[in-house]
Amino acid sequence: MYKEKDKASEFEQFYLPFGGHLRGDNRWVRLAAIIPWEEIETEYKKYFSKRIGRTAKPVRLALGSLLIKEKLHITDEETVETIRENPYLQYLLGYESYKDEKPFDPSMMVHFRKRLGPDAIAKINELVAKRYQETVEAESGEKKKNQKHHDANEQGNQGRLIIDATCAPQDIRHPHDVTLLDEARRKTEKIIDTLYAASDLTIKPRTYRKQARNKYLNFIRGRRRTKKEIRRALRTQLQYVRRNLRTIKELQNKVPSTTLSTKQRHDLIVIHEVYRQQLQMYKAKTHSIPGKIVSISQPHVRPIARGKARAAFEFGAKISASMTEHGMIYIDRLQWEPYNEQEDLPVQIEKYKQRFGRYPESVHADKIYRTRENRAYCEARGIRLSGPPLGRPIKETAENKKLLRQLRKIQRIDEAIRQAIEGGFGNMKRKFSLGTIYEKLQKTSETAIMVCVFLTNCEKILRDLFMHFLFLLGFKPYKSALKAVV
């Protein structure tokens, strides 16, 4: 059940029992002003019944709490306490007056991430970012310029599209095949204990848990491990897990099906798949397999090959993002299985056309996107793809010296433009939690990623509005920067 809340009062009318009033230039007041709460609530309340069930928390409270947690980079418990202490945060959540009490239990933050979901956050991000870009174009007269350009150009391409892909690492232990099997063995031992306690057996099945644990510790504490030692440790742990799984199957036939908890049943399904994958890799003498599970508690996480100097693999979700010339970031694809991002270029261009009604004039991407298929796709739509042209490089002669200088200048400018999305990723990974996602479930992790992107766009809007305010006050050095932004 959802009850629509009355329109929130202005910050001047926000009641403070200890006197005074809220400042209009506060960062939380300014953030609340750029989010269309009424439109979001109109869509949000469609998912609830008007009569049945308990009354749900308002969408402003749910979304605002996620934004607070992400911006301050704190835990769910700290988020609740911080809201209780700060009247500006309570105003952001739609309160009409300050209340010295907890707004909700910290466990509700998990429900907020589930209830809103990544799709809803993505729609909110689209709404705010598109509205801001249209406002900037209207103020700078770009709409008229675009119309003239459309009349002069048959295809009417306008604007820049910057695309790239990155990985959002998940907070998991660095995976090792032997360590993963040891964890599976320990979990199966606890499941055996639960089933044995519920059965009428007088003799407990053997598990050799102390012996298995000592063998694992002796292996993992070694400084240098040879291939022969690794295979021996894998074979040993596989044998213990196979024995435990066989014992569990026998015990399950003697006890009620409700003996195990939901989590234990889920872990047992994952462990069966882990054992199958590890046995297949052991026989094939390899360490990779499609859909490889690297964490029993988070089986949706996959290794993503990144080729970075620090680590060849990262473990988390892979995202394909696009950025407009005004700095707004959109997530066009979020997937846990690894994929080649070059295949996303046509999809991202078509999504740009859906958002703004036209194709971009240029697309700025790194080398992996510059395939023959992508070049042909862009050429057919009058889009310039950044990077050097195909074919043999132009020889550096006296006749071609001027042409080469122009081409190199264009390539430098294209690369400088492309760096904007790299900076956006760096900002989200350092300032926000995109560098390490701490949520455990697949859906809540996706929601956290989308909140990072949405908050990054909101901060970009607030920053541009502040600089525009300085420009109106006569801050002359900002004129060149305003041209670069607008």
N, C-alpha and C positions, 0 to 999 in steps of 0.2 A: 504494500500500500504506500502511496506517495501523496503527500499533502503539499500543494504549492504554497510557498511562503510569500508573504507580502513583500512588495518592493523595498529593498534596503534603503535606509535613510542616508542622507549625505553625511560626510565626515564632520561637518560643522555641528550637526545635531546628535552626534554620537555622545552618549551620556557617560561622563567620568565621575564616579562618586567622590573622588578626592579633589575635584575641581580642575579647571583648565579645559582645553579642547585639543583635538588632534590637528597636526600640521598638514596642510595640503600638499607640501613638497616631500613628504615622507615616501620612501621607496615602496612601502606596502600599499599606501593610498594610491600612488601612481600606477602600481601594478593592477590594482583592482579596477582602475578606471579604463584600462585598455582591453579588458576581457568582457565580451558580450554575455553577461550572466543570464539575461532573460532568454536569449535565443538558445543557449545551452540547456537551460532548464526545460524549455519547450520540447526539445528532443529527448531529454533524459527521462521525463515523467511518462513517456510512452511505454517504457519497459515495466511499469508497475500498474497494479490494479488500484482503482479508486476506492474500493470498499474492503477488500479482503487483505488480511495480513497486518503485521505491525507497521507503523509508520516509519518509512526509511528516512535516513539523514538527508538534508538538502544537498543538491549537487554542488552548491557553492562551498559548503562545508567539506565535502569529499574532495573536490578538485583542489580547493585552496590548501587543504592539509598536505596533499601530495606535493604541491608547489613549495610549501614551506619546508618540508623535509628535504626536498631536492636542493633548494637554494642554500639552506644552512648546512647541508651535508651531515645530518644527524640521524639517530635511530628513531624508531617509532615511539619509544617511550619518551625520549627527549623532546620529540615533536609535540606530544601532548602537554608536557610540563611547560614548554616554551610558549605554547598558545595560552595556557592558563596565566602566565606571568605578563604577557605583552598585550596591551589594548589595541595596538596597530594590527597585530595578527588576528585578533578577534573581529576587527572591522573588516579585514580581508575575507573572513569566513562568513560575513553577513550578520554579525551581531549588531543589535541596536544600542547596547550599553555594555560596559565592562562587567564581567562576572568572574569572581575569584573561585572558580571551580573547574574541574576537568571537563572538557567538552565531550569526551567519549573515552572508552577504554582503548588502550593502545592496540589491542587485537583487531579493532575495527579498521585499521589502516590496511590490513590484508584484504578485508572485504571491499574497501574502496578501490583497491587496485584490480580486484576481480570484477567488481560491478561496472566500473567505467570501461576497463579493457583497452587494449591498444588501438582498436578501430575507432572508438569514441574519441580518444585523445588525438588521433590523427585527423579526424574530422574537425575538431576544435582548432587544431593547429592550422589546417587549411583555411578555415574561416577567418582567423585572426590575421594570418600572413597575407592572404589575398586581399582582405580589406585594407590592410596597411599599404600594400603595393599600389592598389587603385587610388588611394588617397595621395600618395606621393606623386604618382603620374598626373593626377588632376591638378595638384598644386604647381607642379613644374611645367605644365603645359605639354606633357608628353603624349597625351591622348590626341591632340590636334596634330602633333608631329607624326604620330603613328598613322593617322588617317591619311596625311599627305604622302607618307611613305607607301602606304597601301595602294594609293591611287597611281603612284609612279612605278611601283613594283607589282607585277602580276601575282606573285606568291605572297606578298605582304608580310615577309618575315621581319621580325623586330625583337630586339632584346638579346641577352646572353644567357646561356645555360651552362652551368658548371656541374660536372658529375664526378663522383668517385665512390669508392667502397671502403669499408673498414670493418673491424671486428670489435664487438663489445664483450670483453673477457668476463667470464663468470667466476665467482668466488668459489673455486673448488681446489682441492689438494692436487698438486701436480701429479698427473696419472702415471702409474707404472704398472705393468701387467701383473707382476708378482704381488705388489701391494693391493691391487684391485682384487685378486683372487684371495688374498689373506682376509680382506674385509668381507668378501662373500662367505668365506669359511666361518668367520666369527658370527655373522648374522644367521647362518644356517644352524650353528650350534645353539643360539638362543631360541630359534624356532623349535629345535628338537627338545629343549628344556620345557617349553610351553606345551608341546604336544604330549610329552611324557607325563607331566603333572596332571593332565586331563585324562590320561589313559589308566587302565587297571593293571599295567605291567609292574612286576616286582623288581625286575632287573633293568637298569638304565642302559640304553644302547651305547656302545663304545664310540667315542669321537676322537680320541687321541689329541685333545685340544692342547695340552701342555707340550707334548712332543712337536706338534705342528707349529705352535707359536715359537718355540725355541729354534726350530729350523729356519723359520722366517727371519727372526731377529739376527741369527748368525749370518744369514745372507745379506740382509739389508744394511748391516753395520760395516760390511766390508768396504774398504776404500776403492779398490779396483776389482771389478767383477768381469771375468772372462765370459765369452759366449757359451762355453761349456757349462759354467756355473749357473748362468741365467737359465739355460734350458733345463738343467737339473732342478732348479728351484721351481720353475714353471710346472714341470712334470709332477713334482711332489705336491704342490698346492692343488693342481688339477685332480689328483688322486683323492685328496682329502675332501674336496668339494663334491666329487662324484659319489663318494661313500656317504656323505651327509645327505645329499639329495635322494639317494636310494633309501636311506633310513626314514627321511621325512615322508616319502611316498608310502612306505609301509605303515607308519604311525597314523597317517591321515585316514586310512581305512578303518582305524579302530576308535576314532574319536569323532564327535560332531563337527560338521563343517564350519560352525561358528566359533571354534576354539581359537583360531588365530585372529588377531586384530586386522583392521583394514590395511594398516601400514605393513604388517608382516606379510600379508597376502600379496601386496604390491611388490615388496622387496623380493619375495620368492619368485615371482614372474620375471623380474629383472635379472635375478641371479641365474635362472635357467638360461636366459639369453646370453648373459656374460660367459657362462660356462661353455655354451655352444660356440661362441665366437672365439674364445681363447683356445679351445681344443682345435678348432679349424686352423687358426693361425699357427699353433704349435706344430701341427702335422705338415702345414705348408711352409714352415720355417720363415715366416714373415711377421711383421708387426703392424700391418695395416689391413683393414677390411672395410667394405662399405657399411655405413651405419654403425661404426664402432662405438660402443658404450665406454665412457671414461669415468663415469661416476654413478654409483648405484642409487644414491639419493636424488640425483638429477640426471636421469637417463636420457633426457632430451639434448644434453650438451654434446657437441661434436668438436673434434679437432679441425681447426681452420688453418690451412697453409698460408702463411703471410710472407715468408722469405725475409724477415727483418734481421738486422744484425744481432739484436738481443736474443731472439728466439725464432726458430723456424716455424713453430706452430703456436697458435693461441686457441683457447678453449672457450667458446661462447657463440653468440649469434652473429651472423654476417649480415650487414646492412648495406644497401645501395641507396645513396642520398644524392639529391640535386639541390643546387643553390641558384637563385636568380641574381640578376645584377644588383638588386637592392638588398642582398644579404639574407633573404629568407630561405630557410632550409626545409626540405621536404624528404620524408622517408618513402621511397618508391618500392622498396622490397626489404623484407625482414625474414630471414630463413635460418634455421639451425643447421641444415645440411649444407656442406660446402658446394659452391657453384662458381662458374666463371662469370665475372661481372661484365665482360664484354658483350654478352647477349642481352644485357639490360638497356643498352643505348637506345634502340628503337622504342622500347616501352617508355623510357623516361622522356623521350622527345614527344611521344603521343600524349603523355600525361601533361606535359607543358602546354600543348595545344588545347587540351580540355580545360585547363585552368584559366588560360588567358586568351583563347580564341585565335591563336596564331602560332606559327612555328617560330623558333628562335632564329636569329640571324647568324649566330655562331654557337658552336658547342666546344667547350674547353674541357679536355680530358687527357689523362696520361696515355702512355704508349700502348697499354694493353687493349684500349678501346679502338685503336686505329687499324682495324682489320679491313680487308677489301670489301667485305659485305657491308660494314658500317659506313665506309667511305661512299660506296655506291648508294646506300640508303640516304645519306645526307645530301649527296649531289643531286639526286632525283627530286629533292624538296627544296633546293636552293639554299642549303645550310652549309656553312663553312666549318669544317672540322679542324681543330687546331693541330699543329704539328707539321713537320716537313712533308712535302708531297712524295708520292711513290716514285720509284724509278731511280736511276743513277743520280748521284749528287752532281750539281752543276760545277764544272771546273772553274777554278779561280783564275780567270784571265783578265786582261785589261778591259775587255769589252763587257764582261759580266760582273765587274767589280761593284758597280752601283746597284745592280739587281741583287747580288748576294748580300750587300749591306742592308737593303730594304727587307729581304727575307729574314735575315737574322734579327733585325729589329722587331719584326712581327712575331717571330718565335719567342723572343724575350718578353714581349708584352703579353702574349698568350700564356706563357708559363707563370708570369706574375699574377694574371687574373685567376689562373687555376689554383694558385696557392691559397686563395680565400677559403675554399672549402676545407683545405688541410688545416687552416687556422681554426675553422669552426669545429672540426673534430678534436683538435688539441684543447680548445676551450671547454668542450663538453667532457673530455677525459680528465682534465686537471681541475677545473673549477667545480664540475658536477660529478656524478657517479658513473658516467659512461666508461671510465677506465676500469672499473670493477663493479659488476652488478651483484649485489648482495642478496637479492630476492631468490627464493629457492624454486618456486613453481615456474613453469614455462609461461603461463599467461601473465603472472605478476612481473616476471622479468621483462617481458615485452612491453608491458605498461610503463615500467620504470624507464626503459629506453625512450619511449615516446614522450614521456614527461620531460626528459633531458632536452630533447629537441624543441619541444614547445616552450620551455623556459628560456632556452637560448634565443629563440625568436623574440620572446617578450622583452628580454634584456636589450636586444638589438634595437627594438622599437623605442624603448625608454631612453636609450643612449642617444639615438638620433633626434628624438623630440627635445632632449635637454640641449644638444648642440644647436638645434634650430632655435631654441629659446635664446641661447647666447648670441646667435647671429642677429636676432631681432633687437637685442640690446645694444648692438653696434660692435660686437667683437669681430673686428675686421680680419684677423688671421684665419678665421674659420671659413672664409668665403671659398678658398680652394678646396678645403675638405668637404664642404657641402656639395660642391660640384661632383666630387668623386663618389659621394654617397648617393646623390639624387640623379 
